[in-house]
Amino acid sequence: MKDERHPMTTMYKYNIGHPEPIAVECETPCWPNLDADGDKIYENSHFLSKAAAFEELIKNLNARVEMDKARIKEFEINLASINDRLATFAPILQEAQQKAQEK
């Protein structure tokens, strides 16, 4: 609801789970105020233009994707190391078990 004594400003924020910024009304478009949804306004969470919100959303999503790719690569390296250990010790275990039963 627009109050002429306190004109509302449209700002844009993004939700990392959605592909497009969301328009939201703000009485005072700066920190530490709240938007109409009750979310605190920060300089990196609310933007005066949809283009700026898209830019930040894409930058944030790209960082998350690259970080996850790096983590997957790290897990693949660790998995390869574990598989190498398994390939080394599993036959030794089997041989030890056989020798123990022979005695």
N, CA, C and O of each residue as an XYZ file, in Angstrom:
412
protein
N       0.850     -1.175      0.000
C       0.000      0.000      0.000
C       0.891      1.232      0.000
O       1.749      1.380      0.870
N       0.697      2.099     -0.954
C       1.538      3.275     -1.101
C       1.007      4.397     -0.220
O      -0.186      4.699     -0.225
N       1.904      5.000      0.527
C       1.583      6.119      1.405
C       2.313      7.329      0.838
O       3.541      7.320      0.745
N       1.580      8.363      0.461
C       2.191      9.544     -0.167
C       3.194     10.243      0.750
O       4.095     10.928      0.266
N       3.049     10.081      2.060
C       4.014     10.691      2.981
C       5.329      9.942      2.937
O       6.383     10.523      3.196
N       5.283      8.655      2.612
C       6.472      7.809      2.525
C       6.415      7.045      1.205
O       6.022      5.878      1.167
N       6.812      7.719      0.121
C       6.714      7.031     -1.169
C       7.580      5.769     -1.198
O       8.690      5.743     -0.665
N       7.047      4.735     -1.828
C       7.750      3.460     -1.908
C       8.658      3.460     -3.137
O       8.361      4.084     -4.156
N       9.754      2.754     -3.009
C      10.695      2.585     -4.111
C      10.703      1.115     -4.485
O      10.742      0.248     -3.612
N      10.666      0.835     -5.765
C      10.779     -0.552     -6.211
C      12.257     -0.919     -6.269
O      13.059     -0.247     -6.917
N      12.590     -1.989     -5.583
C      13.945     -2.533     -5.629
C      13.826     -3.965     -6.128
O      12.725     -4.504     -6.249
N      14.952     -4.563     -6.411
C      14.975     -5.943     -6.886
C      15.912     -6.750     -6.009
O      17.008     -6.308     -5.664
N      15.460     -7.935     -5.659
C      16.288     -8.861     -4.899
C      16.226    -10.198     -5.609
O      15.354    -10.430     -6.447
N      17.153    -11.070     -5.270
C      17.126    -12.383     -5.896
C      17.097    -13.458     -4.838
O      17.558    -13.284     -3.710
N      16.534    -14.575     -5.250
C      16.533    -15.783     -4.445
C      17.345    -16.780     -5.244
O      17.044    -17.028     -6.412
N      18.362    -17.351     -4.638
C      19.296    -18.220     -5.345
C      18.596    -19.389     -6.029
O      19.159    -19.985     -6.948
N      17.392    -19.728     -5.604
C      16.659    -20.839     -6.197
C      15.756    -20.445     -7.351
O      15.034    -21.289     -7.883
N      15.780    -19.189     -7.745
C      14.920    -18.712     -8.833
C      15.765    -18.029     -9.903
O      16.756    -17.375     -9.580
N      15.387    -18.172    -11.173
C      16.214    -17.641    -12.257
C      16.004    -16.160    -12.570
O      16.611    -15.635    -13.504
N      15.157    -15.488    -11.803
C      14.888    -14.087    -12.113
C      14.715    -13.286    -10.822
O      14.107    -13.769     -9.867
N      15.251    -12.058    -10.794
C      15.065    -11.214     -9.609
C      13.586    -10.905     -9.355
O      12.756    -10.949    -10.263
N      13.293    -10.598     -8.116
C      11.928    -10.322     -7.673
C      11.816     -8.838     -7.346
O      12.664     -8.291     -6.641
N      10.777     -8.186     -7.853
C      10.526     -6.782     -7.518
C       9.895     -6.726     -6.140
O       9.016     -7.523     -5.815
N      10.349     -5.782     -5.334
C       9.809     -5.624     -3.987
C       9.785     -4.136     -3.644
O      10.695     -3.386     -3.999
N       8.746     -3.733     -2.959
C       8.614     -2.331     -2.566
C       9.394     -2.063     -1.283
O       9.407     -2.884     -0.365
N      10.035     -0.918     -1.234
C      10.816     -0.528     -0.056
C      10.506      0.920      0.282
O      10.501      1.791     -0.589
N      10.249      1.161      1.548
C       9.968      2.531      1.966
C      11.246      3.367      1.930
O      11.259      4.468      1.380
N      12.297      2.848      2.507
C      13.592      3.525      2.496
C      14.594      2.530      1.922
O      14.967      1.568      2.593
N      15.032      2.756      0.687
C      15.831      1.747     -0.014
C      17.311      1.719      0.372
O      18.189      1.898     -0.473
N      17.569      1.496      1.641
C      18.960      1.384      2.087
C      19.000      0.636      3.414
O      17.985      0.492      4.095
N      20.190      0.166      3.765
C      20.408     -0.527      5.022
C      20.235      0.467      6.159
O      20.642      1.619      6.008
N      19.667      0.091      7.263
C      19.257     -1.207      7.779
C      17.751     -1.402      7.728
O      17.182     -2.032      8.619
N      17.115     -0.888      6.729
C      15.660     -0.962      6.623
C      15.197     -2.317      6.094
O      16.002     -3.150      5.676
N      13.887     -2.514      6.122
C      13.272     -3.752      5.647
C      12.499     -3.480      4.368
O      11.990     -2.378      4.162
N      12.414     -4.500      3.502
C      11.553     -4.373      2.328
C      10.132     -4.774      2.722
O       9.881     -5.123      3.876
N       9.218     -4.726      1.782
C       7.813     -5.036      2.064
C       7.606     -6.486      2.469
O       6.590     -6.817      3.079
N       8.569     -7.366      2.134
C       8.486     -8.773      2.542
C       9.062     -9.006      3.936
O       8.994    -10.116      4.464
N       9.626     -7.958      4.524
C      10.211     -8.090      5.854
C      11.685     -8.475      5.847
O      12.266     -8.719      6.905
N      12.298     -8.533      4.657
C      13.723     -8.861      4.567
C      14.565     -7.601      4.746
O      14.227     -6.530      4.242
N      15.665     -7.754      5.472
C      16.565     -6.624      5.677
C      17.262     -6.276      4.363
O      17.681     -7.161      3.616
N      17.378     -4.998      4.097
C      18.007     -4.506      2.874
C      19.508     -4.359      3.109
O      19.938     -3.670      4.034
N      20.297     -5.013      2.263
C      21.751     -4.868      2.278
C      22.182     -4.412      0.890
O      21.446     -4.575     -0.083
N      23.373     -3.845      0.805
C      23.832     -3.348     -0.499
C      24.057     -4.475     -1.505
O      24.052     -4.236     -2.713
N      24.256     -5.711     -1.013
C      24.463     -6.826     -1.933
C      23.250     -7.757     -2.015
O      23.345     -8.864     -2.546
N      22.113     -7.302     -1.487
C      20.912     -8.137     -1.558
C      19.746     -7.451     -2.258
O      18.838     -8.121     -2.750
N      19.763     -6.153     -2.306
C      18.687     -5.376     -2.926
C      19.309     -4.372     -3.897
O      20.339     -3.761     -3.610
N      18.659     -4.218     -5.055
C      19.238     -3.408     -6.115
C      18.183     -2.488     -6.697
O      17.002     -2.834     -6.743
N      18.611     -1.316     -7.141
C      17.670     -0.358     -7.709
C      17.282     -0.691     -9.142
O      16.289     -0.170     -9.650
N      18.051     -1.551     -9.798
C      17.686     -1.949    -11.163
C      17.644     -3.471    -11.268
O      18.372     -4.183    -10.577
N      16.781     -3.939    -12.141
C      16.673     -5.376    -12.376
C      17.969     -5.898    -12.989
O      18.386     -7.021    -12.705
N      18.605     -5.084    -13.829
C      19.865     -5.487    -14.468
C      20.954     -5.724    -13.421
O      21.713     -6.687    -13.525
N      21.033     -4.861    -12.424
C      22.037     -5.033    -11.362
C      21.743     -6.293    -10.545
O      22.666     -6.998    -10.137
N      20.467     -6.575    -10.307
C      20.092     -7.783     -9.562
C      20.440     -9.032    -10.376
O      20.935    -10.016     -9.826
N      20.178     -8.990    -11.692
C      20.560    -10.105    -12.561
C      22.069    -10.316    -12.528
O      22.534    -11.452    -12.438
N      22.834     -9.238    -12.599
C      24.295     -9.331    -12.589
C      24.785    -10.026    -11.316
O      25.646    -10.905    -11.374
N      24.238     -9.632    -10.180
C      24.636    -10.235     -8.905
C      24.174    -11.683     -8.808
O      24.914    -12.536     -8.318
N      22.959    -11.970     -9.268
C      22.441    -13.338     -9.266
C      23.334    -14.244    -10.096
O      23.713    -15.325     -9.646
N      23.671    -13.813    -11.299
C      24.511    -14.618    -12.190
C      25.902    -14.798    -11.593
O      26.463    -15.892    -11.648
N      26.460    -13.737    -11.024
C      27.778    -13.831    -10.386
C      27.748    -14.828     -9.236
O      28.664    -15.636     -9.090
N      26.703    -14.774     -8.421
C      26.585    -15.669     -7.273
C      26.388    -17.115     -7.729
O      27.023    -18.021     -7.190
N      25.526    -17.338     -8.701
C      25.289    -18.694     -9.205
C      26.553    -19.263     -9.843
O      26.876    -20.435     -9.648
N      27.268    -18.436    -10.605
C      28.506    -18.883    -11.239
C      29.529    -19.304    -10.181
O      30.197    -20.326    -10.337
N      29.651    -18.530     -9.121
C      30.584    -18.876     -8.042
C      30.203    -20.203     -7.401
O      31.073    -21.026     -7.114
N      28.914    -20.418     -7.175
C      28.462    -21.674     -6.573
C      28.732    -22.860     -7.495
O      29.173    -23.915     -7.038
N      28.469    -22.692     -8.787
C      28.699    -23.772     -9.740
C      30.189    -24.109     -9.806
O      30.561    -25.282     -9.773
N      31.039    -23.092     -9.897
C      32.484    -23.336     -9.973
C      33.003    -23.983     -8.687
O      33.862    -24.862     -8.741
N      32.489    -23.555     -7.538
C      32.895    -24.152     -6.274
C      32.476    -25.619     -6.215
O      33.247    -26.466     -5.764
N      31.267    -25.923     -6.665
C      30.809    -27.316     -6.658
C      31.619    -28.171     -7.624
O      31.918    -29.325     -7.317
N      31.978    -27.629     -8.784
C      32.825    -28.371     -9.726
C      34.178    -28.687     -9.084
O      34.692    -29.798     -9.222
N      34.744    -27.715     -8.390
C      36.033    -27.929     -7.722
C      35.909    -28.986     -6.634
O      36.799    -29.822     -6.474
N      34.809    -28.954     -5.884
C      34.605    -29.960     -4.842
C      34.455    -31.350     -5.434
O      34.989    -32.317     -4.889
N      33.730    -31.461     -6.551
C      33.575    -32.757     -7.216
C      34.936    -33.273     -7.651
O      35.233    -34.453     -7.469
N      35.769    -32.411     -8.224
C      37.106    -32.817     -8.656
C      37.914    -33.306     -7.448
O      38.615    -34.315     -7.535
N      37.816    -32.600     -6.340
C      38.514    -33.007     -5.110
C      38.019    -34.380     -4.640
O      38.822    -35.232     -4.260
N      36.711    -34.593     -4.666
C      36.161    -35.889     -4.265
C      36.621    -36.998     -5.211
O      36.906    -38.111     -4.770
N      36.693    -36.700     -6.505
C      37.157    -37.695     -7.474
C      38.605    -38.093     -7.184
O      38.955    -39.270     -7.271
N      39.442    -37.119     -6.842
C      40.848    -37.410     -6.499
C      40.909    -38.268     -5.247
O      41.659    -39.243     -5.196
N      40.124    -37.911     -4.235
C      40.091    -38.698     -3.002
C      39.567    -40.109     -3.256
O      40.087    -41.077     -2.702
N      38.542    -40.222     -4.088
C      37.985    -41.533     -4.414
C      39.023    -42.395     -5.134
O      39.139    -43.588     -4.854
N      39.767    -41.806     -6.046
C      40.812    -42.555     -6.754
C      41.866    -43.054     -5.769
O      42.341    -44.183     -5.888
N      42.228    -42.230     -4.810
C      43.213    -42.622     -3.798
C      42.687    -43.779     -2.945
O      43.422    -44.719     -2.644
N      41.437    -43.706     -2.567
C      40.825    -44.779     -1.764
C      40.742    -46.068     -2.580
O      41.002    -47.151     -2.056
N      40.386    -45.958     -3.847
C      40.339    -47.141     -4.717
C      41.720    -47.773     -4.862
O      41.840    -48.997     -4.888
N      42.762    -46.948     -4.957
C      44.129    -47.470     -5.028
C      44.487    -48.234     -3.757
O      45.066    -49.319     -3.824
N      44.143    -47.669     -2.599
C      44.407    -48.349     -1.332
C      43.655    -49.676     -1.257
O      44.205    -50.693     -0.836
N      42.403    -49.648     -1.668
C      41.585    -50.861     -1.664
C      42.194    -51.931     -2.571
O      42.256    -53.106     -2.207
N      42.637    -51.517     -3.740
C      43.257    -52.468     -4.673
C      44.541    -53.055     -4.082
O      44.902    -54.193     -4.384
N      45.220    -52.289     -3.252
C      46.450    -52.784     -2.619
C      46.141    -53.722     -1.458
O      46.724    -54.802     -1.361
N      45.234    -53.319     -0.582
C      45.036    -54.055      0.671
C      44.024    -55.194      0.601
O      44.135    -56.143      1.378
N      43.048    -55.140     -0.295
C      42.047    -56.208     -0.376
C      42.682    -57.563     -0.698
O      42.335    -58.553     -0.054
N      43.595    -57.645     -1.668
C      44.224    -58.945     -1.929
C      45.097    -59.422     -0.764
O      45.168    -60.618     -0.484
N      45.756    -58.483     -0.094
C      46.577    -58.850      1.060
C      45.688    -59.399      2.172
O      46.032    -60.389      2.818
N      44.551    -58.758      2.388
C      43.589    -59.235      3.383
C      43.131    -60.643      3.032
O      43.102    -61.523      3.893
N      42.778    -60.855      1.791
C      42.296    -62.171      1.361
C      43.381    -63.236      1.559
O      43.098    -64.343      2.018
N      44.607    -62.894      1.213
C      45.706    -63.846      1.395
C      45.953    -64.121      2.874
O      46.192    -65.265      3.261
N      45.900    -63.093      3.692
C      46.096    -63.264      5.133
C      45.007    -64.156      5.722
O      45.291    -65.010      6.561
N      43.767    -63.962      5.288
C      42.668    -64.791      5.780
C      42.853    -66.247      5.374
O      42.591    -67.151      6.167
N      43.297    -66.477      4.157
C      43.544    -67.851      3.693
C      44.669    -68.505      4.508
O      44.548    -69.661      4.915
N      45.748    -67.776      4.742
C      46.886    -68.314      5.484
C      46.499    -68.620      6.932
O      46.965    -69.595      7.521
N      45.634    -67.764      7.493
C      45.198    -67.966      8.880
C      44.366    -69.244      8.987
O      44.431    -69.935     10.004
N      43.596    -69.564      7.969
C      42.765    -70.784      8.009
C      43.596    -72.049      7.786
O      43.194    -73.141      8.189
N      44.731    -71.901      7.155
C      45.609    -73.059      6.901
C      46.303    -73.537      8.178
O      46.693    -74.701      8.261
N      46.457    -72.702      9.130
C      47.206    -73.022     10.344
C      46.346    -73.642     11.383
O      46.827    -73.971     12.467
